[in-house]
Amino acid sequence: MGDPRKLRNKYERPKKLWDVDRLRHDKALESEYGLKNMRELWRATAELKKYRREARRLLSLTDEERKDDAKKILTKLAKFGILKDGSVLDDVLSLEVRAVLERRLQTMVLRKGLALTSAQSRQLITHGFIAVNNKIVTRPGYLVSVAEESVLSHARPIELQSKVVEDKPPTPAEKPEVKVEEPAS
């Protein structure tokens, strides 16, 4: 009586999980885009691989056979801002995972200045403070289309504070010692 479909991951693990060069590169991407874990990076990579695989398949066909399908894939990538209008299938093959990561909601919120850090943008999204086209979106990995980019906003008013708090009380180590002199008797 379970679900009739087989649940599968939306990502694929790397073949060599402990490759030092790949780990350094992935760790840099993870910190740059504020990803929670490597699965989010693998999911973006899998999304990109899907489009590249389709582009390779289409390039092997004749011009008449690939005409409609090529237009569909290029239109979809242009809609999300991953490719520019007027691109060709060869441009799909030269894409990098950064192009997909730049279109995530978490990154777009940070780039538009709705949050001060990537961790804060992630928190604002998951707690329902960010709206896309007046609809609250709680997925940091949501891919923002070019049309939706201009309608990103706060769902409700919020005051953002910088990390440095200016009027903090001094700690016991910082307090100046006050010497109390006893009156001479």
C-alpha positions as CSV (number, residue, x, y, z in Angstrom):
1,M,0.0,0.0,0.0
2,G,2.9,2.3,-0.5
3,D,3.6,4.8,-3.1
4,P,3.6,3.2,-6.6
5,R,6.5,5.2,-7.9
6,K,10.1,4.6,-7.0
7,L,11.6,7.6,-5.2
8,R,15.0,8.6,-6.6
9,N,17.6,11.2,-5.7
10,K,17.6,14.4,-7.8
11,Y,21.4,14.3,-7.8
12,E,24.2,11.9,-8.4
13,R,27.3,11.6,-6.1
14,P,30.7,12.1,-7.7
15,K,32.5,9.0,-8.9
16,K,35.5,9.7,-6.7
17,L,34.1,11.0,-3.5
18,W,37.4,11.9,-1.8
19,D,39.2,13.6,-4.7
20,V,41.2,16.4,-3.1
21,D,41.1,18.9,-6.0
22,R,37.3,18.4,-6.5
23,L,36.7,18.8,-2.7
24,R,38.7,22.1,-2.6
25,H,36.7,23.4,-5.6
26,D,33.4,22.3,-4.2
27,K,34.2,23.7,-0.8
28,A,35.0,27.1,-2.3
29,L,31.6,27.0,-4.2
30,E,29.8,26.0,-1.0
31,S,31.2,28.9,1.0
32,E,30.8,31.4,-1.9
33,Y,27.1,30.6,-2.4
34,G,26.2,29.8,1.2
35,L,25.1,26.2,0.5
36,K,24.0,24.1,3.4
37,N,25.7,20.9,2.2
38,M,27.3,19.3,-0.8
39,R,23.9,17.8,-1.9
40,E,22.8,21.2,-2.9
41,L,25.8,21.6,-5.2
42,W,25.3,18.1,-6.6
43,R,21.7,18.9,-7.3
44,A,22.7,22.0,-9.3
45,T,25.3,20.0,-11.1
46,A,22.8,17.3,-12.0
47,E,20.4,20.0,-13.4
48,L,23.2,21.3,-15.6
49,K,24.2,17.8,-16.7
50,K,20.6,17.2,-17.8
51,Y,20.7,20.2,-20.1
52,R,24.2,19.4,-21.4
53,R,23.2,15.8,-22.1
54,E,20.2,16.9,-24.1
55,A,22.3,19.4,-26.0
56,R,24.8,16.7,-27.0
57,R,22.0,14.5,-28.1
58,L,20.5,17.3,-30.2
59,L,23.8,18.1,-31.8
60,S,24.1,14.6,-33.1
61,L,20.8,15.0,-35.1
62,T,20.3,16.7,-38.4
63,D,19.2,20.4,-38.5
64,E,15.6,19.6,-39.3
65,E,15.3,17.0,-36.5
66,R,16.7,19.2,-33.8
67,K,15.1,22.5,-34.8
68,D,12.1,22.4,-32.4
69,D,13.8,20.7,-29.4
70,A,16.8,23.0,-29.6
71,K,14.5,26.0,-29.5
72,K,12.7,24.6,-26.4
73,I,15.9,24.0,-24.4
74,L,17.4,27.4,-25.4
75,T,14.2,29.2,-24.5
76,K,14.0,27.5,-21.1
77,L,17.6,28.3,-20.3
78,A,17.1,31.9,-21.4
79,K,13.9,32.2,-19.3
80,F,15.9,31.3,-16.2
81,G,18.8,33.6,-17.2
82,I,21.3,30.8,-17.4
83,L,21.9,31.7,-21.1
84,K,21.4,34.9,-23.0
85,D,18.8,35.3,-25.7
86,G,20.2,34.3,-29.1
87,S,22.5,31.6,-27.8
88,V,23.2,28.3,-29.7
89,L,23.5,24.7,-28.5
90,D,27.2,25.0,-28.3
91,D,26.8,27.6,-25.5
92,V,24.9,25.0,-23.4
93,L,28.0,22.7,-23.5
94,S,30.2,25.5,-22.2
95,L,28.0,26.3,-19.1
96,E,29.4,25.9,-15.6
97,V,27.6,25.1,-12.4
98,R,28.1,28.7,-11.3
99,A,25.5,29.8,-13.9
100,V,22.9,27.6,-12.1
101,L,24.0,28.6,-8.6
102,E,23.7,32.3,-9.5
103,R,20.0,31.9,-10.3
104,R,19.1,30.3,-6.9
105,L,16.7,32.4,-4.7
106,Q,19.3,32.5,-1.9
107,T,21.9,34.1,-4.2
108,M,19.4,36.5,-5.8
109,V,18.2,37.8,-2.4
110,L,21.8,38.5,-1.4
111,R,22.7,40.1,-4.7
112,K,19.6,42.4,-4.5
113,G,20.5,43.5,-1.0
114,L,17.5,42.1,0.8
115,A,19.9,40.3,3.2
116,L,23.4,41.1,4.5
117,T,24.9,37.6,4.3
118,S,24.2,34.4,2.5
119,A,23.3,32.7,5.8
120,Q,20.9,35.5,6.6
121,S,19.3,35.3,3.1
122,R,18.8,31.5,3.6
123,Q,17.3,32.1,7.0
124,L,14.9,34.8,5.7
125,I,13.8,32.5,2.9
126,T,13.1,29.5,5.1
127,H,11.3,31.6,7.7
128,G,9.0,33.1,5.1
129,F,10.2,36.6,4.9
130,I,10.9,36.6,1.2
131,A,8.2,36.8,-1.5
132,V,8.5,36.3,-5.2
133,N,5.7,38.0,-7.1
134,N,3.9,38.5,-3.8
135,K,4.0,34.7,-3.1
136,I,6.1,33.5,-0.1
137,V,8.7,31.0,-1.3
138,T,10.5,29.0,1.4
139,R,13.0,27.1,-0.7
140,P,16.5,28.6,-1.0
141,G,17.2,26.4,-4.0
142,Y,14.3,27.9,-6.0
143,L,15.4,28.9,-9.5
144,V,14.4,32.5,-10.1
145,S,13.4,33.4,-13.7
146,V,14.4,36.7,-15.3
147,A,10.8,37.9,-15.1
148,E,10.6,37.1,-11.4
149,E,14.0,38.8,-10.6
150,S,12.4,42.3,-10.5
151,V,9.6,41.2,-8.2
152,L,11.7,39.9,-5.3
153,S,10.8,41.6,-2.1
154,H,10.3,41.2,1.6
155,A,7.0,39.5,2.4
156,R,6.6,41.6,5.6
157,P,8.5,44.5,7.1
158,I,11.8,43.6,8.7
159,E,14.8,45.5,10.1
160,L,18.1,44.1,9.1
161,Q,21.0,44.7,11.6
162,S,24.6,44.5,10.7
163,K,26.7,41.9,12.4
164,V,28.6,44.5,14.6
165,V,26.6,45.7,17.5
166,E,27.9,49.1,18.5
167,D,26.5,49.7,22.0
168,K,27.4,46.4,23.7
169,P,28.2,46.4,27.4
170,P,31.8,45.8,28.3
171,T,32.8,42.3,29.4
172,P,34.3,41.8,32.9
173,A,37.8,41.7,31.4
174,E,37.2,45.0,29.7
175,K,35.7,46.9,32.7
176,P,38.1,49.4,34.2
177,E,38.9,48.7,37.8
178,V,37.6,51.3,40.2
179,K,39.6,51.6,43.3
180,V,37.7,52.7,46.3
181,E,39.8,54.5,48.9
182,E,38.8,54.1,52.5
183,P,38.6,57.3,54.5
184,A,41.5,57.8,56.9
185,S,40.5,57.5,60.5
